[in-house]
């Protein structure tokens, strides 16, 4: 049976089924990939891991799809003489010949899981249709895929070497060199955890393509993006700079974006949550704002945030509406359009820093720490699940304290 064991890595592979008469029937087993189905609770909501290394990740059940074909060939399990051993040898040789022929047919065209050996499948189309637009994924997962897809398209468009593939990228063109180029683009295009996440979702698509039989090898193997989680890589707006923005107007400005961005500067709320806020989230009597964080909703028991408001923040929100489900800040959600407005506003204010919307959240944390708030209060306002997530802001505050002390000059006795 040693020869049978050497063939187990092939597809199809040669297996046997023991019979009661001392023989074994030979079969071919085809591996057709796997089917991934999200785990749902009794109410139909996705289920997430709550502990261990997988905490926060969505649960899926994986079913491996296989098909068997009987060859109507038999061998002796314990050959008793030279004739039975010779018969086994000839039968296994014939079975291997059939297995090899079936493998070639299987690679050329297999039912429902065709492997395109000529690389005619478009990776970009597969990425978008099977991941970005898939109805089986949650919005958070799809947002991750969409950001990674957008950056891949931008990388291809900006690269002289790969620009010709920006409309049709064959599966066999996903090489380690292309992945390394994509990684370098992500590192230049983003900071902090953003580039790492883009590579993560890109790699997920690659692994799914391998499982589906569209790719043979993992071009991302050994390639990673690492960064120091305790280093704040985005720029920070000081309170003086925030006040400059308040006093600055720019041509064709968007009032909703101005109010929403300033609201983030004074509350630390992410843009994705700002966009979802309605007047129903606001208690005008108690002057509080309650909402669930989109980023960790359904994945963490700490998704709920309560923020205390003051008269200035209530002024940005506006008066209560008859329809409490009406959104507070209504503006075009297009990433490029919003970034363009913020860039023109920042430039008009004479600020030379590279500021994105998420800088408002970081600025809020650093500014209130500088103002004397304790880290536990800051962590609660930001909706962090642990103080460890908030500690990176202390490094910024500590460095500013050091700069302030050093600015006093030398002591010469």
C-alpha positions as CSV (number, residue, x, y, z in Angstrom):
1,X,0.0,0.0,0.0
2,X,3.1,2.3,0.0
3,X,2.4,3.3,-3.6
4,X,-1.1,4.4,-2.7
5,X,0.2,6.7,0.0
6,X,2.6,8.5,-2.4
7,X,-0.3,9.6,-4.5
8,X,-2.4,11.3,-1.9
9,X,-1.2,14.8,-2.8
10,X,-2.6,14.5,-6.3
11,X,-6.0,15.7,-7.4
12,X,-7.8,13.4,-8.0
13,X,-6.0,11.1,-5.6
14,X,-6.1,7.3,-5.6
15,X,-7.8,5.9,-2.5
16,X,-9.1,2.4,-1.6
17,X,-12.1,1.0,0.2
18,X,-11.6,-2.3,2.1
19,X,-13.9,-5.2,1.3
20,X,-14.9,-8.2,3.4
21,X,-13.2,-10.7,1.0
22,X,-9.7,-9.4,1.7
23,X,-9.5,-7.1,-1.3
24,X,-9.8,-3.4,-1.7
25,X,-11.7,-1.4,-4.3
26,X,-9.8,1.4,-5.9
27,X,-11.4,4.8,-6.3
28,X,-10.5,8.3,-7.4
29,X,-11.3,11.2,-5.0
30,X,-11.6,14.7,-6.4
31,X,-11.2,17.7,-4.2
32,X,-13.5,20.5,-5.5
33,X,-12.6,23.3,-3.1
34,X,-14.5,24.4,0.0
35,X,-17.8,26.3,0.7
36,X,-17.7,29.0,3.4
37,X,-20.9,29.8,5.1
38,X,-21.3,32.5,7.8
39,X,-22.5,31.3,11.2
40,X,-25.7,33.1,12.3
41,X,-27.5,33.3,15.6
42,X,-31.2,32.6,16.2
43,X,-32.1,36.1,15.0
44,X,-30.1,35.8,11.8
45,X,-27.2,38.0,12.9
46,X,-23.6,37.1,12.2
47,X,-21.7,35.4,15.1
48,X,-18.1,36.5,16.0
49,X,-15.4,35.0,18.1
50,X,-15.1,36.6,21.5
51,X,-11.8,35.3,22.9
52,X,-8.4,34.0,21.8
53,X,-6.4,35.1,18.8
54,X,-9.5,35.1,16.6
55,X,-11.4,37.5,18.8
56,X,-13.5,39.9,16.7
57,X,-13.4,37.7,13.6
58,X,-16.6,36.5,12.1
59,X,-17.4,32.7,12.5
60,X,-17.8,30.6,9.4
61,X,-18.5,26.9,8.8
62,X,-16.3,25.4,6.2
63,X,-17.5,22.4,4.1
64,X,-14.9,20.7,1.9
65,X,-16.4,19.5,-1.3
66,X,-15.3,16.1,-2.7
67,X,-16.5,13.6,-5.3
68,X,-15.5,10.0,-5.7
69,X,-15.3,7.8,-8.8
70,X,-15.2,4.0,-8.6
71,X,-12.6,2.4,-11.0
72,X,-13.9,-1.1,-10.7
73,X,-10.4,-2.2,-10.1
74,X,-9.3,-4.3,-7.1
75,X,-6.1,-5.2,-5.2
76,X,-5.3,-7.7,-2.5
77,X,-4.8,-6.1,0.9
78,X,-2.4,-8.9,2.0
79,X,-1.1,-10.6,-1.1
80,X,-0.3,-14.3,-0.3
81,X,1.9,-15.3,-3.2
82,X,3.9,-13.9,-6.1
83,X,0.9,-14.1,-8.5
84,X,-1.2,-11.8,-6.2
85,X,1.7,-9.4,-5.8
86,X,2.2,-9.2,-9.6
87,X,-1.6,-8.7,-10.0
88,X,-1.5,-5.8,-7.4
89,X,1.5,-4.2,-9.3
90,X,-0.3,-4.3,-12.7
91,X,-3.6,-3.1,-11.2
92,X,-2.0,-0.1,-9.4
93,X,-0.1,0.8,-12.6
94,X,-3.3,0.8,-14.6
95,X,-5.1,2.8,-11.8
96,X,-2.3,5.4,-11.8
97,X,-2.5,5.7,-15.6
98,X,-6.3,6.3,-15.3
99,X,-5.7,8.8,-12.4
100,X,-3.2,10.8,-14.5
101,X,-5.6,11.0,-17.4
102,X,-8.5,12.0,-15.2
103,X,-6.2,14.7,-13.6
104,X,-5.5,16.3,-17.0
105,X,-9.2,16.2,-17.8
106,X,-10.1,17.7,-14.4
107,X,-7.6,20.5,-14.8
108,X,-9.0,21.4,-18.2
109,X,-12.7,21.4,-17.2
110,X,-14.3,20.3,-14.0
111,X,-18.0,20.6,-13.1
112,X,-18.6,23.9,-11.4
113,X,-15.0,24.4,-10.5
114,X,-13.2,25.0,-13.8
115,X,-9.5,25.7,-13.4
116,X,-8.4,28.1,-16.1
117,X,-4.9,26.9,-17.0
118,X,-4.6,29.7,-19.5
119,X,-5.1,32.3,-16.8
120,X,-8.2,33.8,-18.5
121,X,-10.0,34.6,-15.2
122,X,-9.9,38.3,-14.3
123,X,-8.7,38.6,-10.7
124,X,-10.1,42.1,-10.5
125,X,-13.6,40.9,-11.5
126,X,-13.3,38.0,-9.1
127,X,-12.2,40.4,-6.3
128,X,-15.1,42.8,-6.8
129,X,-18.0,40.4,-7.6
130,X,-17.1,37.6,-5.1
131,X,-15.9,39.8,-2.2
132,X,-16.7,43.6,-2.5
133,X,-20.3,42.9,-3.7
134,X,-20.9,39.6,-2.0
135,X,-24.2,39.4,-0.1
136,X,-22.8,36.8,2.3
137,X,-20.4,39.2,4.0
138,X,-21.2,41.9,6.6
139,X,-20.8,45.6,5.7
140,X,-17.6,45.8,7.8
141,X,-16.0,42.9,5.9
142,X,-17.1,44.3,2.6
143,X,-15.7,47.8,3.5
144,X,-12.3,46.1,4.1
145,X,-12.4,44.3,0.8
146,X,-13.5,47.5,-1.0
147,X,-10.7,49.6,0.4
148,X,-8.2,47.0,-0.6
149,X,-9.7,46.7,-4.1
150,X,-9.6,50.5,-4.5
151,X,-5.9,50.6,-3.5
152,X,-5.1,47.8,-5.9
153,X,-6.8,49.6,-8.8
154,X,-4.9,52.8,-7.9
155,X,-1.6,50.9,-7.6
156,X,-2.1,49.3,-11.1
157,X,-3.0,52.7,-12.6
158,X,0.0,54.4,-11.1
159,X,2.5,51.7,-12.0
160,X,4.2,51.9,-15.4
161,X,5.0,48.2,-15.2
162,X,1.5,47.1,-14.3
163,X,-0.7,49.8,-15.8
164,X,-1.6,47.6,-18.7
165,X,-3.4,45.2,-16.3
166,X,-5.6,47.9,-14.6
167,X,-8.7,46.7,-16.5
168,X,-8.0,42.9,-16.8
169,X,-5.5,41.2,-14.4
170,X,-5.1,37.5,-15.1
171,X,-4.8,35.2,-12.2
172,X,-1.3,34.0,-13.3
173,X,-0.1,37.6,-13.2
174,X,-0.4,37.8,-9.4
175,X,3.3,37.2,-8.7
176,X,5.4,38.0,-5.6
177,X,6.9,41.0,-7.5
178,X,3.4,42.4,-8.1
179,X,2.4,41.8,-4.4
180,X,5.6,43.5,-3.2
181,X,4.9,46.5,-5.5
182,X,1.3,46.7,-4.1
183,X,2.7,46.6,-0.5
184,X,5.1,49.4,-1.2
185,X,2.2,51.5,-2.7
186,X,0.0,50.8,0.3
187,X,2.8,51.9,2.7
188,X,3.2,55.2,0.8
189,X,-0.5,55.7,0.4
190,X,-1.5,55.1,4.0
191,X,-0.1,55.1,7.5
192,X,-0.6,53.0,10.6
193,X,-2.8,49.9,10.4
194,X,-4.3,50.9,7.0
195,X,-1.7,49.4,4.7
196,X,-1.6,46.2,6.8
197,X,-5.3,45.8,6.5
198,X,-5.2,46.4,2.7
199,X,-2.7,43.5,2.4
200,X,-4.8,41.4,4.7
201,X,-8.0,41.6,2.6
202,X,-6.0,41.2,-0.6
203,X,-4.4,38.0,0.8
204,X,-7.9,36.7,1.8
205,X,-9.0,37.1,-1.9
206,X,-5.9,35.3,-3.1
207,X,-6.4,32.4,-0.6
208,X,-10.0,32.1,-1.7
209,X,-8.9,32.0,-5.4
210,X,-6.4,29.2,-4.5
211,X,-9.2,27.2,-2.8
212,X,-11.4,27.7,-5.8
213,X,-8.7,26.3,-8.0
214,X,-8.0,29.6,-9.9
215,X,-4.4,29.9,-8.6
216,X,-1.9,27.2,-7.8
217,X,0.6,29.0,-5.4
218,X,0.3,31.7,-2.8
219,X,2.2,34.8,-4.1
220,X,1.8,36.5,-0.8
221,X,3.7,33.9,1.2
222,X,6.4,35.5,3.4
223,X,5.2,39.0,2.6
224,X,3.9,41.2,5.4
225,X,3.6,44.7,6.7
226,X,4.6,45.4,10.3
227,X,4.3,48.6,12.3
228,X,4.7,49.8,15.9
229,X,1.2,50.0,17.3
230,X,2.4,52.4,20.0
231,X,3.6,55.0,17.4
232,X,0.9,57.4,16.2
233,X,1.7,57.9,12.5
234,X,-1.0,60.4,11.6
235,X,-0.7,64.1,12.0
236,X,-2.3,65.9,15.0
237,X,-4.1,69.2,14.9
238,X,-3.4,71.4,17.9
239,X,-6.3,73.4,19.5
240,X,-4.8,76.6,17.9
241,X,-5.0,74.9,14.5
242,X,-8.6,73.7,15.2
243,X,-9.6,77.3,16.0
244,X,-8.0,78.4,12.7
245,X,-10.2,75.9,10.9
246,X,-13.3,77.3,12.7
247,X,-12.4,80.8,11.6
248,X,-11.5,79.7,8.0
249,X,-13.8,79.5,5.0
250,X,-12.9,78.3,1.5
251,X,-14.4,78.6,-2.0
252,X,-17.3,76.2,-2.6
253,X,-17.1,74.9,0.9
254,X,-19.4,72.2,2.2
255,X,-21.1,73.3,5.4
256,X,-22.1,69.7,6.4
257,X,-18.5,68.5,6.0
258,X,-17.1,71.4,8.0
259,X,-19.6,70.9,10.9
260,X,-19.1,67.1,10.8
261,X,-15.3,67.3,10.8
262,X,-15.3,69.8,13.7
263,X,-17.7,67.5,15.6
264,X,-15.0,64.8,15.2
265,X,-12.3,67.1,16.5
266,X,-14.4,67.8,19.6
267,X,-15.8,64.3,20.2
268,X,-13.3,61.8,18.6
269,X,-16.1,60.1,16.8
270,X,-15.0,58.3,13.6
271,X,-16.3,59.4,10.2
272,X,-18.2,56.1,9.6
273,X,-20.1,56.8,12.8
274,X,-20.6,60.5,12.1
275,X,-22.2,59.6,8.8
276,X,-24.8,57.3,10.6
277,X,-25.7,59.7,13.4
278,X,-29.4,60.7,13.6
279,X,-31.3,63.0,15.9
280,X,-32.6,59.8,17.5
281,X,-29.1,59.3,19.0
282,X,-29.2,62.7,20.8
283,X,-30.8,63.3,24.2
284,X,-31.2,67.1,24.1
285,X,-32.5,67.2,27.6
286,X,-29.6,65.2,29.2
287,X,-27.2,66.7,26.6
288,X,-25.8,63.2,25.7
289,X,-25.1,61.3,22.5
290,X,-25.4,57.5,22.4
291,X,-24.5,55.3,19.4
292,X,-22.9,52.0,18.5
293,X,-19.5,52.0,16.8
294,X,-19.8,50.6,13.3
295,X,-16.3,49.3,13.3
296,X,-16.9,46.8,16.1
297,X,-20.7,46.5,16.1
298,X,-21.9,42.9,16.5
299,X,-18.3,41.9,17.3
300,X,-17.7,43.4,20.7
301,X,-19.6,44.1,23.9
302,X,-17.9,47.5,24.0
303,X,-19.4,48.9,20.8
304,X,-21.8,51.3,22.6
305,X,-20.5,54.8,23.3
306,X,-22.0,57.6,25.4
307,X,-20.6,61.1,24.8
308,X,-21.5,64.2,26.9
309,X,-22.4,67.2,24.8
310,X,-22.2,70.9,25.5
311,X,-23.9,73.9,24.0
312,X,-21.2,74.3,21.4
313,X,-21.6,70.7,20.2
314,X,-25.4,71.0,20.2
315,X,-25.0,74.1,18.0
316,X,-23.1,71.9,15.5
317,X,-25.9,69.3,15.7
318,X,-28.7,71.7,15.2
319,X,-32.2,71.8,16.5
320,X,-34.3,68.6,16.9
321,X,-36.2,67.4,13.9
322,X,-39.7,66.2,13.6
323,X,-38.4,63.0,12.1
324,X,-35.8,61.7,14.7
325,X,-34.4,59.2,12.2
326,X,-33.1,62.0,10.0
327,X,-29.4,62.1,9.6
328,X,-27.6,65.0,11.4
329,X,-24.7,65.4,8.9
330,X,-25.8,64.9,5.3
331,X,-23.0,65.0,2.7
332,X,-21.6,63.0,-0.2
333,X,-19.8,59.9,1.2
334,X,-17.4,59.7,-1.7
335,X,-13.9,59.3,-0.2
336,X,-12.2,61.5,-2.8
337,X,-14.7,64.3,-2.7
338,X,-14.7,64.5,1.1
339,X,-10.8,64.4,1.2
340,X,-10.7,67.2,-1.5
341,X,-12.9,69.4,0.7
342,X,-10.8,68.8,3.8
343,X,-7.5,69.4,1.9
344,X,-8.7,72.7,0.5
345,X,-10.0,73.8,3.9
346,X,-6.7,72.9,5.6
347,X,-4.7,74.8,2.9
348,X,-6.9,77.9,3.2
349,X,-6.2,77.9,7.0
350,X,-2.5,78.0,6.3
351,X,-1.9,74.5,7.9
352,X,0.9,72.6,6.1
353,X,0.2,69.2,7.8
354,X,-1.2,66.2,5.9
355,X,-4.7,65.9,7.5
356,X,-7.3,63.2,6.8
357,X,-10.6,62.8,8.6
358,X,-9.2,60.2,11.0
359,X,-6.7,62.8,12.2
360,X,-9.6,64.5,13.9
361,X,-10.1,61.5,16.2
362,X,-6.4,61.4,17.1
363,X,-6.3,65.1,17.6
364,X,-9.2,64.9,20.0
365,X,-7.5,62.2,22.1
366,X,-4.1,64.1,22.3
367,X,-5.7,67.5,23.0
368,X,-7.9,66.3,25.9
369,X,-4.9,64.4,27.4
370,X,-2.9,67.6,27.1
371,X,-5.8,69.4,28.8
372,X,-5.6,67.1,31.9
373,X,-8.0,64.3,31.1
374,X,-7.0,60.9,32.5
375,X,-6.5,58.0,30.2
376,X,-9.5,56.0,31.4
377,X,-11.8,58.9,30.5
378,X,-10.2,59.2,27.1
379,X,-10.5,55.5,26.5
380,X,-14.2,55.6,27.4
381,X,-14.9,58.6,25.1
382,X,-13.1,56.9,22.2
383,X,-15.0,53.6,22.8
384,X,-11.9,51.6,23.2
385,X,-12.3,48.1,24.6
386,X,-9.1,48.3,26.7
387,X,-6.7,51.0,27.9
388,X,-3.9,49.4,25.8
389,X,-5.5,50.8,22.7
390,X,-5.4,54.3,24.2
391,X,-1.8,54.2,25.4
392,X,-0.4,55.2,22.0
393,X,-1.7,58.7,22.6
394,X,0.3,59.0,25.9
395,X,3.5,58.6,23.9
396,X,2.6,61.7,21.9
397,X,1.8,63.7,25.0
398,X,5.0,62.5,26.7
399,X,7.1,63.5,23.7
400,X,5.5,67.0,23.8
401,X,6.3,67.3,27.5
402,X,9.9,66.5,26.7
403,X,10.0,69.1,23.9
404,X,8.5,71.7,26.2
405,X,11.2,71.0,28.9
406,X,14.0,71.0,26.2
407,X,12.8,74.3,24.9
408,X,13.9,76.1,28.1
409,X,17.5,75.8,27.0
410,X,20.7,74.7,28.6
411,X,21.9,75.2,32.2
412,X,25.4,76.4,32.4
413,X,26.8,76.6,35.9
